[in-house]
């Protein structure tokens, strides 16, 4: 942390902004700003990338011996920065103001650099760490990024394989059920046809036997008279 005038008006904790970087998700870091004097101190937060960060409050007044918490939110990002390095900078300005001054009453030139004005500046750098690495970010960021991408690819492939196996098993079960239903349907049809054929044959046999019995039991005609 660097400052002009020794940064004796306020103290900042932590001395750098650390964000756990995750694609398409917001991340935040809280700054604890304390007034170590007996004066009212106004502060203002500036950044080199105002569209990338959301700072609340970005301006305020801290009473003597009091503390204010500034939340800096990193907006969702669509891609990782090269080597997970960030060149963004923050500047925290502070200056004494009259007692009982309210934030809404601060003049427009409160933080302007004018002769005779006591204005201190504290520069804060930004540090990114991947969500899967926690705070163990090493200098070999390229290798860690590559390893993480490889692990993610392996996990994705395994998930796809497991899904394909489950679908194949389900299709196999459905195929077996269809085969069983088809066999049952074919078997019952064959049995029904066989029963019909057997019935017809039985009727024909019975009819033939009845005719034969009728022929054998009928009386023979009388002999014709001799001339």
C-alpha atoms as an extended CHARMM CRD file, in Angstrom:
* protein
*
       227  EXT
         1         1  UNK       CA              0.0000000000        0.0000000000        0.0000000000  PROA      1               0.0000000000
         2         2  UNK       CA              1.3500000000        3.3880000000       -1.0210000000  PROA      2               0.0000000000
         3         3  UNK       CA              0.0710000000        6.7530000000        0.0800000000  PROA      3               0.0000000000
         4         4  UNK       CA              0.8360000000       10.4330000000        0.1980000000  PROA      4               0.0000000000
         5         5  UNK       CA              1.4140000000       12.0160000000        3.5770000000  PROA      5               0.0000000000
         6         6  UNK       CA              1.8350000000        8.6760000000        5.3600000000  PROA      6               0.0000000000
         7         7  UNK       CA             -1.8730000000        7.9010000000        5.2110000000  PROA      7               0.0000000000
         8         8  UNK       CA             -2.3770000000        9.1040000000        8.7880000000  PROA      8               0.0000000000
         9         9  UNK       CA             -6.0190000000       10.0610000000        8.4260000000  PROA      9               0.0000000000
        10        10  UNK       CA             -7.4060000000        6.5600000000        7.8920000000  PROA      10              0.0000000000
        11        11  UNK       CA             -6.2630000000        2.9470000000        7.9400000000  PROA      11              0.0000000000
        12        12  UNK       CA             -7.4450000000        0.3150000000        5.4390000000  PROA      12              0.0000000000
        13        13  UNK       CA             -7.8360000000       -3.4090000000        5.9570000000  PROA      13              0.0000000000
        14        14  UNK       CA             -7.0210000000       -5.4090000000        3.8760000000  PROA      14              0.0000000000
        15        15  UNK       CA             -4.3810000000       -3.5430000000        1.9350000000  PROA      15              0.0000000000
        16        16  UNK       CA             -5.3710000000       -5.1590000000       -1.3650000000  PROA      16              0.0000000000
        17        17  UNK       CA             -8.6190000000       -6.2440000000       -2.9890000000  PROA      17              0.0000000000
        18        18  UNK       CA             -8.8820000000      -10.0240000000       -3.3250000000  PROA      18              0.0000000000
        19        19  UNK       CA            -11.6290000000      -11.6100000000       -5.4160000000  PROA      19              0.0000000000
        20        20  UNK       CA            -12.4060000000      -15.2920000000       -5.8630000000  PROA      20              0.0000000000
        21        21  UNK       CA            -12.9530000000      -15.3430000000       -9.6030000000  PROA      21              0.0000000000
        22        22  UNK       CA            -15.7280000000      -17.5330000000      -11.0420000000  PROA      22              0.0000000000
        23        23  UNK       CA            -17.1370000000      -17.1790000000      -14.5420000000  PROA      23              0.0000000000
        24        24  UNK       CA            -20.5580000000      -15.5170000000      -14.8680000000  PROA      24              0.0000000000
        25        25  UNK       CA            -20.7900000000      -14.9540000000      -11.1100000000  PROA      25              0.0000000000
        26        26  UNK       CA            -20.2780000000      -11.8290000000       -9.0430000000  PROA      26              0.0000000000
        27        27  UNK       CA            -17.6580000000      -11.6930000000       -6.2900000000  PROA      27              0.0000000000
        28        28  UNK       CA            -17.1070000000       -9.1250000000       -3.5730000000  PROA      28              0.0000000000
        29        29  UNK       CA            -14.4370000000       -7.8780000000       -1.2060000000  PROA      29              0.0000000000
        30        30  UNK       CA            -15.0000000000       -5.7370000000        1.9040000000  PROA      30              0.0000000000
        31        31  UNK       CA            -12.6680000000       -2.9190000000        2.8960000000  PROA      31              0.0000000000
        32        32  UNK       CA            -12.6060000000       -1.8240000000        6.5180000000  PROA      32              0.0000000000
        33        33  UNK       CA            -11.7570000000        1.8840000000        6.6750000000  PROA      33              0.0000000000
        34        34  UNK       CA            -11.0300000000        3.3490000000       10.1260000000  PROA      34              0.0000000000
        35        35  UNK       CA            -10.6420000000        6.9820000000       11.1770000000  PROA      35              0.0000000000
        36        36  UNK       CA             -7.6930000000        7.1600000000       13.5430000000  PROA      36              0.0000000000
        37        37  UNK       CA             -7.9320000000       10.9140000000       14.1730000000  PROA      37              0.0000000000
        38        38  UNK       CA            -10.1140000000       13.2630000000       16.1750000000  PROA      38              0.0000000000
        39        39  UNK       CA            -11.4090000000       14.8970000000       13.0080000000  PROA      39              0.0000000000
        40        40  UNK       CA            -14.2310000000       14.1270000000       10.6540000000  PROA      40              0.0000000000
        41        41  UNK       CA            -12.7020000000       12.5020000000        7.5840000000  PROA      41              0.0000000000
        42        42  UNK       CA            -14.3250000000       12.2220000000        4.1550000000  PROA      42              0.0000000000
        43        43  UNK       CA            -13.3220000000        9.4460000000        1.7670000000  PROA      43              0.0000000000
        44        44  UNK       CA            -13.8520000000        8.6390000000       -1.8880000000  PROA      44              0.0000000000
        45        45  UNK       CA            -13.0950000000        5.4650000000       -3.8670000000  PROA      45              0.0000000000
        46        46  UNK       CA            -11.9510000000        5.5970000000       -7.4920000000  PROA      46              0.0000000000
        47        47  UNK       CA            -11.0400000000        2.7870000000       -9.8860000000  PROA      47              0.0000000000
        48        48  UNK       CA             -9.4690000000        2.4620000000      -13.3050000000  PROA      48              0.0000000000
        49        49  UNK       CA            -12.3590000000        0.1610000000      -14.3770000000  PROA      49              0.0000000000
        50        50  UNK       CA            -15.5920000000        1.7570000000      -13.1420000000  PROA      50              0.0000000000
        51        51  UNK       CA            -17.8250000000       -0.4100000000      -15.3660000000  PROA      51              0.0000000000
        52        52  UNK       CA            -16.2910000000       -3.5780000000      -14.0120000000  PROA      52              0.0000000000
        53        53  UNK       CA            -16.7940000000       -2.9230000000      -10.2940000000  PROA      53              0.0000000000
        54        54  UNK       CA            -19.6590000000       -1.7820000000       -8.0970000000  PROA      54              0.0000000000
        55        55  UNK       CA            -18.5490000000        0.2060000000       -5.0200000000  PROA      55              0.0000000000
        56        56  UNK       CA            -20.9080000000        1.0220000000       -2.1300000000  PROA      56              0.0000000000
        57        57  UNK       CA            -20.5000000000        3.4410000000       -0.5750000000  PROA      57              0.0000000000
        58        58  UNK       CA            -18.0220000000        5.0750000000       -2.9130000000  PROA      58              0.0000000000
        59        59  UNK       CA            -18.1230000000        8.3100000000       -0.8860000000  PROA      59              0.0000000000
        60        60  UNK       CA            -18.6860000000        8.9110000000        2.8120000000  PROA      60              0.0000000000
        61        61  UNK       CA            -17.7500000000       10.6710000000        6.0280000000  PROA      61              0.0000000000
        62        62  UNK       CA            -16.2420000000        8.8280000000        9.0120000000  PROA      62              0.0000000000
        63        63  UNK       CA            -16.5630000000       10.2870000000       12.4850000000  PROA      63              0.0000000000
        64        64  UNK       CA            -13.5370000000       10.4110000000       14.8510000000  PROA      64              0.0000000000
        65        65  UNK       CA            -12.5230000000        6.9120000000       15.9850000000  PROA      65              0.0000000000
        66        66  UNK       CA            -15.2460000000        5.3030000000       13.8560000000  PROA      66              0.0000000000
        67        67  UNK       CA            -15.0720000000        2.6860000000       11.0960000000  PROA      67              0.0000000000
        68        68  UNK       CA            -16.8310000000        2.2920000000        7.7580000000  PROA      68              0.0000000000
        69        69  UNK       CA            -17.1010000000       -0.8220000000        5.5960000000  PROA      69              0.0000000000
        70        70  UNK       CA            -16.8550000000       -0.4270000000        1.8270000000  PROA      70              0.0000000000
        71        71  UNK       CA            -18.0640000000       -3.3270000000       -0.2930000000  PROA      71              0.0000000000
        72        72  UNK       CA            -16.4570000000       -3.6660000000       -3.7280000000  PROA      72              0.0000000000
        73        73  UNK       CA            -18.2750000000       -6.0720000000       -6.0610000000  PROA      73              0.0000000000
        74        74  UNK       CA            -16.6970000000       -7.5690000000       -9.1510000000  PROA      74              0.0000000000
        75        75  UNK       CA            -19.4020000000       -7.8620000000      -11.8040000000  PROA      75              0.0000000000
        76        76  UNK       CA            -19.9070000000      -11.2680000000      -13.5320000000  PROA      76              0.0000000000
        77        77  UNK       CA            -17.2380000000      -11.8780000000      -16.1680000000  PROA      77              0.0000000000
        78        78  UNK       CA            -17.4980000000      -14.0390000000      -19.3040000000  PROA      78              0.0000000000
        79        79  UNK       CA            -13.8420000000      -15.1210000000      -19.5030000000  PROA      79              0.0000000000
        80        80  UNK       CA            -10.7750000000      -15.5470000000      -17.3370000000  PROA      80              0.0000000000
        81        81  UNK       CA             -8.0760000000      -12.8740000000      -17.5290000000  PROA      81              0.0000000000
        82        82  UNK       CA             -4.7200000000      -14.0200000000      -18.9820000000  PROA      82              0.0000000000
        83        83  UNK       CA             -2.7430000000      -15.8950000000      -16.3240000000  PROA      83              0.0000000000
        84        84  UNK       CA             -5.3470000000      -14.7290000000      -13.7570000000  PROA      84              0.0000000000
        85        85  UNK       CA             -3.5250000000      -11.3990000000      -13.5100000000  PROA      85              0.0000000000
        86        86  UNK       CA             -5.4160000000       -8.1500000000      -12.9930000000  PROA      86              0.0000000000
        87        87  UNK       CA             -4.1270000000       -4.6960000000      -13.8710000000  PROA      87              0.0000000000
        88        88  UNK       CA             -7.0620000000       -2.8350000000      -12.3200000000  PROA      88              0.0000000000
        89        89  UNK       CA             -6.2480000000       -0.2750000000       -9.6260000000  PROA      89              0.0000000000
        90        90  UNK       CA             -8.2090000000        1.4110000000       -6.8580000000  PROA      90              0.0000000000
        91        91  UNK       CA             -7.5250000000        4.7660000000       -5.2470000000  PROA      91              0.0000000000
        92        92  UNK       CA             -8.8800000000        5.6760000000       -1.8170000000  PROA      92              0.0000000000
        93        93  UNK       CA             -8.7770000000        9.4280000000       -1.1350000000  PROA      93              0.0000000000
        94        94  UNK       CA             -9.3060000000       10.9610000000        2.2870000000  PROA      94              0.0000000000
        95        95  UNK       CA             -9.3940000000       14.5080000000        3.6150000000  PROA      95              0.0000000000
        96        96  UNK       CA            -10.4970000000       16.2760000000        6.8240000000  PROA      96              0.0000000000
        97        97  UNK       CA            -13.8750000000       18.0130000000        6.7300000000  PROA      97              0.0000000000
        98        98  UNK       CA            -15.7110000000       20.2770000000        9.2150000000  PROA      98              0.0000000000
        99        99  UNK       CA            -17.3530000000       18.6160000000       12.1940000000  PROA      99              0.0000000000
       100       100  UNK       CA            -20.8510000000       17.2100000000       11.7590000000  PROA      100             0.0000000000
       101       101  UNK       CA            -20.4370000000       17.1970000000        7.9680000000  PROA      101             0.0000000000
       102       102  UNK       CA            -22.8710000000       14.8660000000        6.2100000000  PROA      102             0.0000000000
       103       103  UNK       CA            -22.0240000000       12.8790000000        3.0840000000  PROA      103             0.0000000000
       104       104  UNK       CA            -24.6920000000       14.6780000000        1.0610000000  PROA      104             0.0000000000
       105       105  UNK       CA            -23.2200000000       18.0380000000        2.0910000000  PROA      105             0.0000000000
       106       106  UNK       CA            -19.7610000000       17.4230000000        0.6700000000  PROA      106             0.0000000000
       107       107  UNK       CA            -18.7340000000       20.1670000000       -1.8030000000  PROA      107             0.0000000000
       108       108  UNK       CA            -17.8870000000       19.1240000000       -5.3630000000  PROA      108             0.0000000000
       109       109  UNK       CA            -14.2210000000       20.0980000000       -4.8760000000  PROA      109             0.0000000000
       110       110  UNK       CA            -13.7720000000       18.1230000000       -1.6350000000  PROA      110             0.0000000000
       111       111  UNK       CA            -11.2260000000       15.7410000000       -3.1730000000  PROA      111             0.0000000000
       112       112  UNK       CA             -9.6110000000       18.0910000000       -5.6510000000  PROA      112             0.0000000000
       113       113  UNK       CA             -5.8740000000       18.6560000000       -5.3440000000  PROA      113             0.0000000000
       114       114  UNK       CA             -5.5090000000       22.2610000000       -4.2890000000  PROA      114             0.0000000000
       115       115  UNK       CA             -2.6240000000       24.0970000000       -2.6290000000  PROA      115             0.0000000000
       116       116  UNK       CA             -2.8100000000       23.9500000000        1.1520000000  PROA      116             0.0000000000
       117       117  UNK       CA             -5.3610000000       21.1280000000        1.2440000000  PROA      117             0.0000000000
       118       118  UNK       CA             -4.5940000000       17.9950000000        3.2480000000  PROA      118             0.0000000000
       119       119  UNK       CA             -5.4570000000       15.1990000000        0.8410000000  PROA      119             0.0000000000
       120       120  UNK       CA             -4.1720000000       11.6670000000        1.2950000000  PROA      120             0.0000000000
       121       121  UNK       CA             -4.3070000000        8.8800000000       -1.2760000000  PROA      121             0.0000000000
       122       122  UNK       CA             -4.0610000000        5.1450000000       -0.7800000000  PROA      122             0.0000000000
       123       123  UNK       CA             -3.5340000000        2.8850000000       -3.8050000000  PROA      123             0.0000000000
       124       124  UNK       CA             -4.9620000000       -0.6190000000       -3.6870000000  PROA      124             0.0000000000
       125       125  UNK       CA             -4.1180000000       -3.3680000000       -6.1510000000  PROA      125             0.0000000000
       126       126  UNK       CA             -6.4740000000       -6.1620000000       -7.2220000000  PROA      126             0.0000000000
       127       127  UNK       CA             -5.7160000000       -9.8880000000       -6.9190000000  PROA      127             0.0000000000
       128       128  UNK       CA             -7.7480000000      -12.6720000000       -8.5250000000  PROA      128             0.0000000000
       129       129  UNK       CA             -7.8650000000      -16.3050000000       -7.4150000000  PROA      129             0.0000000000
       130       130  UNK       CA             -9.8300000000      -19.0880000000       -9.0590000000  PROA      130             0.0000000000
       131       131  UNK       CA            -12.7360000000      -20.4550000000       -7.0780000000  PROA      131             0.0000000000
       132       132  UNK       CA            -11.3380000000      -24.0200000000       -7.3380000000  PROA      132             0.0000000000
       133       133  UNK       CA             -7.9250000000      -22.9230000000       -6.0460000000  PROA      133             0.0000000000
       134       134  UNK       CA             -9.0530000000      -20.8650000000       -3.0560000000  PROA      134             0.0000000000
       135       135  UNK       CA             -6.2070000000      -18.7490000000       -1.7660000000  PROA      135             0.0000000000
       136       136  UNK       CA             -3.4670000000      -21.1260000000       -2.9740000000  PROA      136             0.0000000000
       137       137  UNK       CA             -2.7480000000      -19.2590000000       -6.1910000000  PROA      137             0.0000000000
       138       138  UNK       CA              0.8520000000      -19.8080000000       -7.2190000000  PROA      138             0.0000000000
       139       139  UNK       CA              3.0500000000      -17.9040000000       -9.6280000000  PROA      139             0.0000000000
       140       140  UNK       CA              2.6360000000      -20.6930000000      -12.1780000000  PROA      140             0.0000000000
       141       141  UNK       CA             -0.8620000000      -19.5780000000      -13.0740000000  PROA      141             0.0000000000
       142       142  UNK       CA             -0.7570000000      -20.9820000000      -16.6020000000  PROA      142             0.0000000000
       143       143  UNK       CA             -0.0790000000      -24.5340000000      -15.4660000000  PROA      143             0.0000000000
       144       144  UNK       CA             -2.7610000000      -24.4170000000      -12.7650000000  PROA      144             0.0000000000
       145       145  UNK       CA             -5.2830000000      -23.0710000000      -15.2610000000  PROA      145             0.0000000000
       146       146  UNK       CA             -4.4010000000      -25.8370000000      -17.7180000000  PROA      146             0.0000000000
       147       147  UNK       CA             -4.6400000000      -28.5450000000      -15.0530000000  PROA      147             0.0000000000
       148       148  UNK       CA             -8.0080000000      -27.2400000000      -13.9020000000  PROA      148             0.0000000000
       149       149  UNK       CA             -9.3220000000      -27.1950000000      -17.4750000000  PROA      149             0.0000000000
       150       150  UNK       CA             -8.1020000000      -30.7740000000      -17.9930000000  PROA      150             0.0000000000
       151       151  UNK       CA             -9.8010000000      -31.9560000000      -14.8030000000  PROA      151             0.0000000000
       152       152  UNK       CA            -13.0220000000      -30.2730000000      -15.8360000000  PROA      152             0.0000000000
       153       153  UNK       CA            -12.8560000000      -31.9350000000      -19.2720000000  PROA      153             0.0000000000
       154       154  UNK       CA            -12.3000000000      -35.3590000000      -17.6590000000  PROA      154             0.0000000000
       155       155  UNK       CA            -15.2610000000      -34.8550000000      -15.3190000000  PROA      155             0.0000000000
       156       156  UNK       CA            -17.4620000000      -33.8110000000      -18.2380000000  PROA      156             0.0000000000
       157       157  UNK       CA            -16.4180000000      -36.8790000000      -20.2640000000  PROA      157             0.0000000000
       158       158  UNK       CA            -17.1050000000      -39.1890000000      -17.3280000000  PROA      158             0.0000000000
       159       159  UNK       CA            -20.5480000000      -37.6860000000      -16.8140000000  PROA      159             0.0000000000
       160       160  UNK       CA            -21.3460000000      -38.1350000000      -20.5190000000  PROA      160             0.0000000000
       161       161  UNK       CA            -20.1220000000      -41.7490000000      -20.3930000000  PROA      161             0.0000000000
       162       162  UNK       CA            -22.2380000000      -42.5720000000      -17.3350000000  PROA      162             0.0000000000
       163       163  UNK       CA            -25.2890000000      -40.9940000000      -18.9600000000  PROA      163             0.0000000000
       164       164  UNK       CA            -24.7470000000      -43.0320000000      -22.1480000000  PROA      164             0.0000000000
       165       165  UNK       CA            -24.3930000000      -46.2510000000      -20.1170000000  PROA      165             0.0000000000
       166       166  UNK       CA            -27.6340000000      -45.5560000000      -18.2580000000  PROA      166             0.0000000000
       167       167  UNK       CA            -29.4850000000      -44.8340000000      -21.4950000000  PROA      167             0.0000000000
       168       168  UNK       CA            -28.1190000000      -48.0010000000      -23.1400000000  PROA      168             0.0000000000
       169       169  UNK       CA            -29.1720000000      -50.0980000000      -20.1330000000  PROA      169             0.0000000000
       170       170  UNK       CA            -32.6510000000      -48.6060000000      -20.1950000000  PROA      170             0.0000000000
       171       171  UNK       CA            -32.9900000000      -49.2580000000      -23.9360000000  PROA      171             0.0000000000
       172       172  UNK       CA            -31.8310000000      -52.8620000000      -23.4000000000  PROA      172             0.0000000000
       173       173  UNK       CA            -34.4840000000      -53.3790000000      -20.7260000000  PROA      173             0.0000000000
       174       174  UNK       CA            -37.1850000000      -51.9260000000      -22.9560000000  PROA      174             0.0000000000
       175       175  UNK       CA            -36.0610000000      -54.1780000000      -25.8350000000  PROA      175             0.0000000000
       176       176  UNK       CA            -36.2390000000      -57.2780000000      -23.6290000000  PROA      176             0.0000000000
       177       177  UNK       CA            -39.7660000000      -56.3460000000      -22.5330000000  PROA      177             0.0000000000
       178       178  UNK       CA            -40.8360000000      -55.8760000000      -26.1600000000  PROA      178             0.0000000000
       179       179  UNK       CA            -39.3880000000      -59.2910000000      -27.0730000000  PROA      179             0.0000000000
       180       180  UNK       CA            -41.2680000000      -60.9700000000      -24.2190000000  PROA      180             0.0000000000
       181       181  UNK       CA            -44.5420000000      -59.3030000000      -25.2110000000  PROA      181             0.0000000000
       182       182  UNK       CA            -44.0290000000      -60.3260000000      -28.8380000000  PROA      182             0.0000000000
       183       183  UNK       CA            -43.2840000000      -63.9490000000      -27.8650000000  PROA      183             0.0000000000
       184       184  UNK       CA            -46.3500000000      -64.0770000000      -25.6440000000  PROA      184             0.0000000000
       185       185  UNK       CA            -48.5170000000      -62.6410000000      -28.4050000000  PROA      185             0.0000000000
       186       186  UNK       CA            -47.1040000000      -65.0630000000      -31.0020000000  PROA      186             0.0000000000
       187       187  UNK       CA            -47.5070000000      -68.0660000000      -28.7260000000  PROA      187             0.0000000000
       188       188  UNK       CA            -51.1220000000      -67.3190000000      -27.8660000000  PROA      188             0.0000000000
       189       189  UNK       CA            -51.9840000000      -66.7830000000      -31.5400000000  PROA      189             0.0000000000
       190       190  UNK       CA            -50.4370000000      -70.0870000000      -32.5160000000  PROA      190             0.0000000000
       191       191  UNK       CA            -52.3240000000      -71.9440000000      -29.7570000000  PROA      191             0.0000000000
       192       192  UNK       CA            -55.6280000000      -70.3980000000      -30.8130000000  PROA      192             0.0000000000
       193       193  UNK       CA            -55.0910000000      -71.3630000000      -34.4640000000  PROA      193             0.0000000000
       194       194  UNK       CA            -54.1410000000      -74.9000000000      -33.4620000000  PROA      194             0.0000000000
       195       195  UNK       CA            -57.2950000000      -75.1880000000      -31.3840000000  PROA      195             0.0000000000
       196       196  UNK       CA            -59.4230000000      -74.0960000000      -34.3510000000  PROA      196             0.0000000000
       197       197  UNK       CA            -57.7670000000      -76.6120000000      -36.6920000000  PROA      197             0.0000000000
       198       198  UNK       CA            -58.1640000000      -79.3950000000      -34.1370000000  PROA      198             0.0000000000
       199       199  UNK       CA            -61.8290000000      -78.5090000000      -33.7060000000  PROA      199             0.0000000000
       200       200  UNK       CA            -62.5080000000      -78.5680000000      -37.4400000000  PROA      200             0.0000000000
       201       201  UNK       CA            -60.7500000000      -81.9170000000      -37.8040000000  PROA      201             0.0000000000
       202       202  UNK       CA            -62.7580000000      -83.3050000000      -34.9080000000  PROA      202             0.0000000000
       203       203  UNK       CA            -66.0230000000      -82.1570000000      -36.5030000000  PROA      203             0.0000000000
       204       204  UNK       CA            -65.0900000000      -83.7170000000      -39.8440000000  PROA      204             0.0000000000
       205       205  UNK       CA            -64.0950000000      -87.0110000000      -38.2380000000  PROA      205             0.0000000000
       206       206  UNK       CA            -67.3160000000      -87.1300000000      -36.2750000000  PROA      206             0.0000000000
       207       207  UNK       CA            -69.3750000000      -86.3830000000      -39.3770000000  PROA      207             0.0000000000
       208       208  UNK       CA            -67.6060000000      -89.1360000000      -41.3470000000  PROA      208             0.0000000000
       209       209  UNK       CA            -68.1120000000      -91.6660000000      -38.5180000000  PROA      209             0.0000000000
       210       210  UNK       CA            -71.7780000000      -90.7320000000      -38.2960000000  PROA      210             0.0000000000
       211       211  UNK       CA            -72.2150000000      -91.3050000000      -42.0210000000  PROA      211             0.0000000000
       212       212  UNK       CA            -70.4340000000      -94.6350000000      -41.8070000000  PROA      212             0.0000000000
       213       213  UNK       CA            -72.5940000000      -95.8180000000      -38.9340000000  PROA      213             0.0000000000
       214       214  UNK       CA            -75.7400000000      -94.6880000000      -40.7210000000  PROA      214             0.0000000000
       215       215  UNK       CA            -74.7610000000      -96.6410000000      -43.8260000000  PROA      215             0.0000000000
       216       216  UNK       CA            -74.0920000000      -99.8660000000      -41.9280000000  PROA      216             0.0000000000
       217       217  UNK       CA            -77.3430000000      -99.7890000000      -39.9920000000  PROA      217             0.0000000000
       218       218  UNK       CA            -79.7250000000      -99.0850000000      -42.9540000000  PROA      218             0.0000000000
       219       219  UNK       CA            -81.7530000000     -102.2920000000      -44.2270000000  PROA      219             0.0000000000
       220       220  UNK       CA            -80.7270000000     -103.9120000000      -47.5600000000  PROA      220             0.0000000000
       221       221  UNK       CA            -83.3280000000     -103.6860000000      -50.4200000000  PROA      221             0.0000000000
       222       222  UNK       CA            -85.5110000000     -106.8730000000      -51.1290000000  PROA      222             0.0000000000
       223       223  UNK       CA            -84.4500000000     -109.1420000000      -54.0110000000  PROA      223             0.0000000000
       224       224  UNK       CA            -86.0760000000     -108.4330000000      -57.3080000000  PROA      224             0.0000000000
       225       225  UNK       CA            -88.8310000000     -110.9970000000      -58.3630000000  PROA      225             0.0000000000
       226       226  UNK       CA            -87.8240000000     -113.5950000000      -60.9460000000  PROA      226             0.0000000000
       227       227  UNK       CA            -89.6450000000     -113.4340000000      -64.2660000000  PROA      227             0.0000000000
